[in-house]
Amino acid sequence: MLVALLSVLVLTSTGFGWAMFRPGGSGTSTADVIGNGFNAPDGATDILLIGNDSRTDAFGNPLPEEMLRELRTTQEGGDLTDAMILVRIPNGGGSASAISFPRDTLVDVGLGLGKTKLTETLNNGMAAERQKLQKEGTTDEKELETKSRLAGKQLLRKTIEDLTGVSIDHYAEVNLLGFYEITKAVGGVEVCLKDDTKDPLSGASFKKGQQTIEGADALAFVRQRHGLINELSRGKRQQVFMSGLARKVMSSGTLTNPAKLTDLIDAIKKSVTLDPALADDLLGFAQQMQGIAGGDVQFYTAPVHLVGPSGKEQVTINIPETRRFAADLLLNPQEREQKMAAQKARAETSVSVYNASGVSGLAARVLDEVSGQGFTAGSSSNAETMAKSVVYYAAGGEEAAKEVAEALGGLPTEANANVQAGSVQVYLGKDYKGPGTQNFAGPRAVKLDGFRQLPPLHTQQDVNEQPITPDGVPCVE
C-alpha cells in the first residue's frame, strides 16, 4: 500500500537504500501493469496502490503454514484486493492526495457479469483471461498463471481509470506478508479507538484509546469487518493506519537506525511488486516526489453511496461525481476549499419548480436539470399561467437564487415573504427557453462540480469533511 511506496521512495533517496534497490541488484518483483511507462497527460502523476490478500510472497511463492498461522489466516481466499488507493501528485509538485476505494463498491468491469464488487475485479480478470488462453490452446500452467494474473491486474487498473477519468502512470502492490513485516520492521504504529472492539474472525481484539500495534495485530486492525458500522468504517481505519505508518516510516527514528532500515528493506523486497518503469528509475522518481516522500499526503475516500437497510447496504458509485472529485484534488487547498464551500451551499438549497408555461412536463425536466447541478430537489407542480419567469427567494437567500437563476439561463430574481429560508421557488413562464425545454438549442450554463442528489442514497464523506493526514492520531470506530 501507500506506506510501502513511501518507504521505497525515502530509502532510494539515501545512499544505503539506493544500494539495496538499484537496478540490476536483487531488486523487487515487477509486473507490467501499465504497459506504456510514465505518462502524465492529465495534470498529475497517478499511482495505483493495491493491498492484495494473496497468500504468497511478491514472487508468487506460497507462504508456509507456520507463517499463515502467524498471520491468522489460511490458504483459502487470496487475490482479493483489500485496499485500492489512487495517489494523485500534481505535476510541478505540491501536496499529494490519496483516494481509497471501498472494496465492496459495485462496478461493471465489462466482462458480461453485471455489477460485481471492486475487490473481485482482479480475480474476475484472471478467470476471463485464463479461459481465453485455454480456448486458444495454451496448456502450460505457469504461462496460464502468469498471463492471467497480469490481465487481472490490468483490468483492475482500467476499472479505476474508468471510474476516475485519470491516466494511471505507475503501479505498486503489497501483500499480507509485506504489511505484517513492514509494521514489525518500524516497531509498530500508533492508533486510537473510540471503543473496545473484538472480532474473532479477523482476530481483532483491542481496548479503546491510543495504542501501538504491529504484525498480526496490525493486520487484524485493518482487516476487521464484523462489529463495525459498515464497510466504510473499515476504509477509514485503513486510512488512519496508513497515515500513522507513513508518519512512523518518515520519522528520524526509523531513517537513522541501520537495523530498522535493513529490516524495512528486506520486508519491502519480499512483498512489493512495482511496474517496470517505476522499478527501473526509483531514484529519479524519489527525487521528483519530494513532497510525498516527506509525508505530505492527504487521505480521502471516493464519494460512494450506500443503498439499502443498515447492515445490508450496497456500496454504489456515480462515475461523473467520482471524476469531478478526482479532478478537484489537483486544485490548490484554497481553490479546493472554495469549490467545496460552493458545493455545500448548493446542496443546502432546496429548489422547487412550478410550471406556469403551459408546456407539459416542463417543471419535472427543469427540476432534474437543477438537481443535476448540485441543488437539492424540492417539489415540481403546475401553476397558473404566467408570461414571465421568475426565481423567488427568502430573506438572506439572494445569492442562492442568483445561482439557480444563472443555471437556468439567466432568469430574474425577486424576494418573496412566502418562501421558506434555505429554499428557492422557480416559476417557469411562457418566456422560458432555458435547460429542460424541448427546443432549447443555446449553450448551457457551465455546471459547478457538484453532484446530482440521488435519494435515498447518502454519501460516505461530506464535501467539507477534513481529509486524514499523517499529522496526529485520530480516534476511529
C-alpha positions as CSV (number, residue, x, y, z in Angstrom):
1,M,0.0,0.0,0.0
2,L,1.0,3.6,0.3
3,V,3.5,3.2,3.1
4,A,5.4,0.6,1.0
5,L,5.8,3.0,-1.8
6,L,6.7,5.8,0.6
7,S,9.3,3.6,2.2
8,V,10.8,2.8,-1.2
9,L,10.9,6.5,-2.2
10,V,12.6,7.5,1.1
11,L,15.1,4.7,1.1
12,T,16.1,5.1,-2.5
13,S,16.9,8.8,-1.7
14,T,19.6,7.6,0.7
15,G,22.8,6.0,-0.3
16,F,22.1,2.9,1.8
17,G,18.7,2.4,0.3
18,W,19.8,3.0,-3.3
19,A,22.5,0.4,-2.9
20,M,19.8,-2.1,-2.0
21,F,17.2,-1.2,-4.6
22,R,19.5,-0.2,-7.5
23,P,18.6,-1.5,-11.0
24,G,20.4,-4.8,-11.7
25,G,20.5,-5.7,-8.0
26,S,18.3,-8.1,-6.3
27,G,15.5,-5.5,-6.5
28,T,11.8,-6.1,-6.2
29,S,9.2,-8.0,-8.1
30,T,7.8,-6.3,-11.2
31,A,4.6,-6.6,-13.2
32,D,4.0,-4.6,-16.5
33,V,0.5,-3.4,-15.4
34,I,0.9,0.0,-17.1
35,G,2.4,-1.0,-20.4
36,N,3.4,2.4,-21.7
37,G,5.6,3.6,-18.8
38,F,5.5,7.0,-17.2
39,N,3.0,9.3,-18.8
40,A,1.1,12.1,-17.1
41,P,-1.2,13.9,-19.6
42,D,-3.9,14.7,-17.0
43,G,-2.0,17.1,-14.8
44,A,-0.7,14.6,-12.3
45,T,1.5,11.6,-11.8
46,D,-1.1,8.9,-10.8
47,I,-0.1,5.8,-8.9
48,L,-2.4,2.9,-8.2
49,L,-1.6,1.2,-4.9
50,I,-3.0,-2.2,-4.2
51,G,-3.2,-4.2,-0.9
52,N,-3.5,-7.8,-2.0
53,D,-5.0,-10.6,0.1
54,S,-2.6,-13.0,-1.6
55,R,-1.1,-15.9,0.5
56,T,2.2,-15.7,-1.5
57,D,5.3,-13.5,-1.4
58,A,5.9,-10.9,-4.2
59,F,7.4,-13.6,-6.4
60,G,4.5,-16.0,-6.2
61,N,5.9,-18.4,-3.7
62,P,3.2,-19.8,-1.3
63,L,3.6,-18.8,2.3
64,P,4.4,-21.7,4.7
65,E,1.7,-22.9,7.1
66,E,3.5,-21.5,10.1
67,M,3.5,-18.0,8.6
68,L,-0.2,-18.3,7.7
69,R,-0.9,-19.2,11.3
70,E,1.1,-16.1,12.4
71,L,-0.9,-14.0,10.0
72,R,-4.1,-15.6,11.5
73,T,-5.3,-16.8,8.1
74,T,-5.3,-19.9,5.8
75,Q,-4.6,-20.7,2.2
76,E,-8.3,-20.2,1.4
77,G,-9.3,-16.8,-0.2
78,G,-6.4,-14.8,-1.6
79,D,-6.1,-12.5,-4.6
80,L,-8.9,-10.3,-3.3
81,T,-7.8,-6.7,-3.3
82,D,-8.5,-5.5,0.3
83,A,-7.2,-2.0,-0.4
84,M,-7.3,0.1,-3.6
85,I,-5.8,3.6,-3.4
86,L,-5.2,6.1,-6.2
87,V,-2.4,8.6,-5.3
88,R,-2.5,11.9,-7.3
89,I,0.6,14.0,-7.3
90,P,0.2,17.3,-9.2
91,N,2.7,18.0,-12.0
92,G,5.2,20.5,-10.6
93,G,4.9,19.2,-7.1
94,G,2.7,20.1,-4.2
95,S,0.6,18.1,-1.8
96,A,-0.4,14.6,-2.9
97,S,-3.9,13.2,-2.4
98,A,-4.8,9.6,-1.9
99,I,-8.3,8.3,-2.7
100,S,-9.3,5.0,-1.3
101,F,-12.0,2.9,-2.9
102,P,-14.1,0.6,-0.6
103,R,-13.6,-3.0,-1.6
104,D,-17.3,-3.7,-1.9
105,T,-18.0,-0.9,-4.3
106,L,-20.2,-2.2,-7.1
107,V,-18.7,-1.8,-10.6
108,D,-19.3,-3.2,-14.1
109,V,-15.9,-4.3,-15.4
110,G,-17.2,-5.2,-18.9
111,L,-17.0,-9.0,-18.7
112,G,-20.7,-9.6,-19.0
113,L,-21.0,-10.3,-15.3
114,G,-23.1,-7.2,-14.5
115,K,-22.1,-5.3,-11.4
116,T,-19.6,-7.0,-9.1
117,K,-17.6,-6.0,-6.1
118,L,-14.4,-4.0,-6.9
119,T,-12.4,-6.4,-4.7
120,E,-13.3,-9.2,-7.1
121,T,-12.0,-7.4,-10.2
122,L,-8.6,-8.9,-10.2
123,N,-9.9,-12.5,-9.8
124,N,-12.6,-11.9,-12.5
125,G,-10.0,-10.6,-14.9
126,M,-7.7,-13.6,-14.2
127,A,-10.6,-16.1,-14.8
128,A,-11.6,-14.5,-18.0
129,E,-8.0,-14.4,-19.4
130,R,-7.4,-18.0,-18.3
131,Q,-10.5,-19.1,-20.2
132,K,-9.5,-17.2,-23.2
133,L,-5.9,-18.6,-23.2
134,Q,-7.2,-22.2,-22.8
135,K,-9.6,-21.7,-25.7
136,E,-6.6,-20.6,-27.8
137,G,-4.7,-23.8,-26.9
138,T,-2.4,-22.7,-24.0
139,T,-1.9,-25.6,-21.7
140,D,1.3,-24.7,-19.7
141,E,0.2,-24.0,-16.2
142,K,2.9,-21.5,-15.5
143,E,2.1,-19.5,-18.6
144,L,-1.6,-19.6,-17.8
145,E,-0.9,-18.3,-14.3
146,T,1.5,-15.6,-15.2
147,K,-0.6,-14.2,-18.1
148,S,-3.9,-14.4,-16.4
149,R,-2.6,-12.8,-13.2
150,L,-1.2,-9.8,-15.2
151,A,-4.5,-9.5,-17.1
152,G,-6.4,-9.3,-13.8
153,K,-4.1,-6.5,-12.6
154,Q,-4.5,-4.7,-15.8
155,L,-8.3,-5.0,-15.6
156,L,-8.2,-3.5,-12.1
157,R,-6.1,-0.6,-13.3
158,K,-8.5,0.0,-16.2
159,T,-11.5,-0.1,-13.9
160,I,-10.0,2.6,-11.6
161,E,-9.2,4.7,-14.7
162,D,-12.8,4.4,-15.9
163,L,-14.2,5.4,-12.5
164,T,-11.9,8.4,-12.0
165,G,-11.1,9.6,-15.6
166,V,-7.3,9.6,-14.8
167,S,-4.5,8.1,-16.7
168,I,-2.6,5.8,-14.2
169,D,1.2,6.1,-14.6
170,H,2.5,3.6,-12.0
171,Y,1.5,0.5,-10.1
172,A,2.6,-0.7,-6.7
173,E,1.3,-3.7,-4.8
174,V,1.9,-5.2,-1.3
175,N,0.6,-8.4,0.1
176,L,-0.4,-9.7,3.6
177,L,3.2,-10.8,4.4
178,G,4.6,-7.4,3.4
179,F,2.1,-5.5,5.6
180,Y,2.9,-7.8,8.5
181,E,6.7,-7.4,8.2
182,I,6.8,-3.7,7.4
183,T,4.8,-2.9,10.6
184,K,7.2,-5.0,12.6
185,A,10.3,-3.5,11.0
186,V,9.3,0.0,12.0
187,G,8.4,-1.0,15.6
188,G,4.7,-0.7,15.3
189,V,2.2,2.1,14.6
190,E,0.1,4.2,16.9
191,V,-3.7,4.0,16.5
192,C,-6.6,5.1,18.6
193,L,-10.0,3.5,19.0
194,K,-13.2,5.2,20.4
195,D,-14.4,1.9,22.0
196,D,-13.3,-1.6,22.8
197,T,-13.5,-4.0,19.8
198,K,-13.5,-7.7,19.4
199,D,-13.9,-9.8,16.2
200,P,-13.0,-13.5,16.3
201,L,-13.0,-13.8,12.5
202,S,-10.1,-11.3,12.0
203,G,-8.5,-11.8,15.4
204,A,-9.1,-8.1,16.2
205,S,-9.2,-7.6,20.0
206,F,-8.4,-4.1,21.1
207,K,-9.2,-1.8,24.1
208,K,-10.3,1.7,23.4
209,G,-7.8,4.5,23.5
210,Q,-4.4,5.1,21.9
211,Q,-2.1,2.1,21.5
212,T,0.8,0.8,19.4
213,I,0.2,-2.3,17.2
214,E,2.3,-4.3,14.7
215,G,2.4,-7.6,12.9
216,A,-0.7,-9.8,13.1
217,D,-2.5,-7.2,15.3
218,A,-1.9,-4.6,12.7
219,L,-3.4,-6.9,10.0
220,A,-6.4,-7.6,12.2
221,F,-6.9,-3.9,12.8
222,V,-7.2,-3.0,9.1
223,R,-9.0,-6.2,8.1
224,Q,-11.7,-6.3,10.7
225,R,-15.2,-6.2,9.1
226,H,-17.5,-7.6,11.8
227,G,-18.5,-5.3,14.6
228,L,-18.0,-2.1,12.5
229,I,-20.8,0.1,11.3
230,N,-20.3,-0.7,7.6
231,E,-17.6,-1.2,5.0
232,L,-16.8,2.5,5.0
233,S,-15.7,2.3,8.7
234,R,-13.1,-0.3,7.6
235,G,-11.8,2.0,5.0
236,K,-11.5,4.8,7.5
237,R,-9.4,2.5,9.7
238,Q,-7.1,1.7,6.8
239,Q,-6.6,5.4,6.1
240,V,-5.8,6.2,9.7
241,F,-3.4,3.3,10.0
242,M,-1.6,4.2,6.8
243,S,-1.2,7.8,7.8
244,G,0.3,6.6,11.1
245,L,2.6,4.2,9.3
246,A,3.7,6.9,6.9
247,R,4.5,9.1,9.8
248,K,6.5,6.3,11.5
249,V,8.5,5.4,8.4
250,M,9.4,9.1,7.8
251,S,10.5,9.6,11.4
252,S,14.2,10.0,12.1
253,G,13.9,7.1,14.5
254,T,13.5,4.8,11.5
255,L,15.6,6.5,8.9
256,T,18.7,6.8,11.2
257,N,18.5,3.3,12.6
258,P,20.6,0.9,10.4
259,A,18.9,-2.2,11.9
260,K,15.4,-0.9,11.2
261,L,16.4,0.2,7.7
262,T,17.7,-3.2,6.9
263,D,14.5,-4.9,8.2
264,L,12.4,-2.5,6.3
265,I,14.2,-3.0,3.1
266,D,14.1,-6.8,3.5
267,A,10.3,-6.6,4.1
268,I,9.7,-4.4,1.1
269,K,11.7,-6.5,-1.3
270,K,9.9,-9.7,-0.3
271,S,6.4,-8.2,-0.6
272,V,6.2,-5.3,-3.0
273,T,5.5,-5.5,-6.7
274,L,6.1,-2.4,-8.9
275,D,5.6,-1.6,-12.6
276,P,9.0,-1.9,-14.5
277,A,9.2,1.8,-15.3
278,L,9.0,2.7,-11.6
279,A,11.3,-0.1,-10.5
280,D,14.0,1.0,-13.1
281,D,14.1,4.6,-12.0
282,L,13.3,4.6,-8.3
283,L,16.0,7.1,-7.5
284,G,14.8,9.6,-10.1
285,F,11.2,9.2,-9.1
286,A,12.1,9.6,-5.4
287,Q,13.8,12.8,-6.2
288,Q,10.8,14.1,-8.2
289,M,8.4,13.2,-5.4
290,Q,10.0,15.1,-2.5
291,G,6.6,16.1,-1.2
292,I,5.0,12.7,-0.9
293,A,8.3,11.2,0.4
294,G,8.1,13.8,3.2
295,G,4.7,12.6,4.2
296,D,2.8,15.5,2.6
297,V,-0.2,13.5,1.6
298,Q,-4.0,13.7,2.4
299,F,-6.2,10.7,2.5
300,Y,-9.8,10.8,1.1
301,T,-12.5,8.2,0.4
302,A,-14.1,8.0,-3.0
303,P,-17.5,9.7,-2.9
304,V,-19.5,6.4,-2.7
305,H,-23.1,6.0,-1.7
306,L,-24.8,3.4,0.5
307,V,-28.1,1.9,-0.7
308,G,-30.4,-0.3,1.4
309,P,-31.1,-1.1,5.1
310,S,-28.4,-0.6,7.7
311,G,-26.1,-3.5,7.9
312,K,-27.1,-4.7,4.4
313,E,-26.1,-1.7,2.4
314,Q,-24.8,-1.9,-1.1
315,V,-21.9,0.4,-1.9
316,T,-22.6,2.2,-5.2
317,I,-20.6,4.8,-7.1
318,N,-21.5,7.6,-9.5
319,I,-18.9,7.9,-12.2
320,P,-19.3,11.6,-13.2
321,E,-19.2,12.6,-9.5
322,T,-16.1,10.5,-8.9
323,R,-14.4,12.0,-11.9
324,R,-15.1,15.5,-10.6
325,F,-13.8,14.5,-7.2
326,A,-10.6,13.2,-8.6
327,A,-10.0,16.3,-10.8
328,D,-10.7,18.6,-7.9
329,L,-7.8,17.0,-5.9
330,L,-5.4,18.8,-8.2
331,L,-6.6,22.2,-7.1
332,N,-4.6,24.1,-4.5
333,P,-6.0,24.0,-1.0
334,Q,-7.6,27.4,-1.3
335,E,-9.3,26.6,-4.6
336,R,-10.5,23.3,-3.3
337,E,-11.9,24.9,-0.2
338,Q,-13.8,27.5,-2.2
339,K,-15.2,24.8,-4.5
340,M,-16.3,22.6,-1.6
341,A,-17.9,25.5,0.1
342,A,-19.9,26.3,-3.1
343,Q,-20.9,22.6,-3.4
344,K,-22.1,22.6,0.2
345,A,-24.1,25.8,-0.3
346,R,-25.9,24.3,-3.3
347,A,-26.6,21.1,-1.5
348,E,-28.2,23.1,1.3
349,T,-30.5,24.9,-1.0
350,S,-33.8,23.2,-1.8
351,V,-35.3,24.2,-5.2
352,S,-39.0,23.7,-6.1
353,V,-40.2,24.3,-9.7
354,Y,-43.6,25.4,-10.8
355,N,-44.8,25.1,-14.4
356,A,-46.6,28.3,-15.4
357,S,-45.8,28.0,-19.1
358,G,-48.4,25.5,-20.2
359,V,-45.7,23.2,-21.6
360,S,-46.4,19.6,-20.4
361,G,-43.7,18.1,-18.1
362,L,-41.5,21.2,-18.1
363,A,-41.3,21.5,-14.3
364,A,-40.1,18.0,-13.8
365,R,-37.4,18.3,-16.5
366,V,-36.2,21.6,-15.1
367,L,-36.0,20.2,-11.6
368,D,-33.9,17.4,-12.9
369,E,-31.6,19.9,-14.5
370,V,-31.3,21.9,-11.3
371,S,-30.6,18.9,-9.1
372,G,-28.1,17.7,-11.6
373,Q,-26.1,20.9,-10.8
374,G,-25.9,20.1,-7.1
375,F,-29.0,21.7,-5.7
376,T,-31.4,19.7,-3.5
377,A,-34.6,18.7,-5.4
378,G,-37.8,20.0,-3.8
379,S,-41.2,19.6,-5.5
380,S,-42.5,20.2,-9.0
381,S,-46.0,21.0,-10.0
382,N,-48.2,23.1,-12.3
383,A,-49.2,26.8,-11.6
384,E,-51.4,29.4,-13.1
385,T,-50.1,30.7,-16.4
386,M,-47.5,33.5,-16.2
387,A,-46.0,35.5,-19.1
388,K,-42.6,35.9,-17.4
389,S,-40.4,33.5,-15.5
390,V,-39.0,34.4,-12.1
391,V,-37.0,32.9,-9.2
392,Y,-38.3,33.7,-5.7
393,Y,-36.2,33.6,-2.6
394,A,-36.5,34.2,1.1
395,A,-34.7,36.9,3.1
396,G,-30.9,36.2,3.0
397,G,-31.2,33.8,0.1
398,E,-30.4,36.1,-2.8
399,E,-27.0,34.6,-3.7
400,A,-28.5,31.1,-3.9
401,A,-31.4,32.4,-6.0
402,K,-28.9,34.1,-8.4
403,E,-27.0,30.8,-8.8
404,V,-30.3,28.9,-9.6
405,A,-31.3,31.7,-12.0
406,E,-28.0,31.6,-13.8
407,A,-28.1,27.8,-14.1
408,L,-31.4,28.2,-15.9
409,G,-30.2,30.7,-18.4
410,G,-30.3,34.0,-16.5
411,L,-33.8,34.4,-15.0
412,P,-34.8,37.4,-12.9
413,T,-34.9,37.0,-9.1
414,E,-37.2,38.5,-6.6
415,A,-37.6,38.3,-2.8
416,N,-40.8,36.8,-1.5
417,A,-42.0,36.6,2.1
418,N,-43.8,33.3,1.4
419,V,-40.6,31.4,0.5
420,Q,-39.1,29.5,3.4
421,A,-35.4,30.1,4.4
422,G,-33.0,27.7,2.7
423,S,-35.3,27.3,-0.3
424,V,-35.9,28.8,-3.7
425,Q,-39.0,28.7,-5.9
426,V,-38.8,28.8,-9.7
427,Y,-41.8,29.8,-11.7
428,L,-41.5,29.0,-15.4
429,G,-43.4,31.4,-17.6
430,K,-44.3,31.4,-21.3
431,D,-41.0,33.1,-22.0
432,Y,-38.8,30.3,-20.6
433,K,-36.3,29.0,-23.1
434,G,-33.6,27.5,-20.7
435,P,-32.5,24.0,-19.8
436,G,-35.2,21.4,-19.8
437,T,-37.2,22.8,-22.8
438,Q,-37.7,20.6,-25.8
439,N,-36.4,23.2,-28.3
440,F,-33.6,24.6,-26.2
441,A,-30.6,25.0,-28.5
442,G,-28.4,27.6,-26.9
443,P,-25.3,26.9,-24.8
444,R,-26.0,25.5,-21.4
445,A,-24.7,27.2,-18.2
446,V,-21.4,25.7,-17.1
447,K,-22.1,23.2,-14.3
448,L,-20.3,23.6,-10.9
449,D,-18.6,20.5,-9.8
450,G,-21.4,19.4,-7.6
451,F,-23.3,16.1,-7.7
452,R,-26.8,15.0,-8.5
453,Q,-28.9,14.4,-5.5
454,L,-30.0,10.7,-5.5
455,P,-32.3,9.9,-2.6
456,P,-32.4,7.5,-0.8
457,L,-28.6,7.5,-1.4
458,H,-26.2,9.2,1.0
459,T,-22.6,10.0,0.6
460,Q,-19.9,8.5,2.8
461,Q,-18.0,11.7,3.1
462,D,-19.3,15.2,3.4
463,V,-17.7,17.6,1.0
464,N,-16.4,19.6,3.8
465,E,-15.0,16.7,5.9
466,Q,-11.3,17.2,6.6
467,P,-9.0,14.6,5.0
468,I,-6.9,12.3,7.1
469,T,-3.2,13.3,7.1
470,P,0.0,12.0,8.8
471,D,-0.4,14.6,11.5
472,G,-1.8,13.4,14.8
473,V,-3.5,10.1,15.8
474,P,-7.3,10.5,15.2
475,C,-9.6,8.1,17.0
476,V,-11.8,5.9,14.9
477,E,-14.6,3.3,15.5
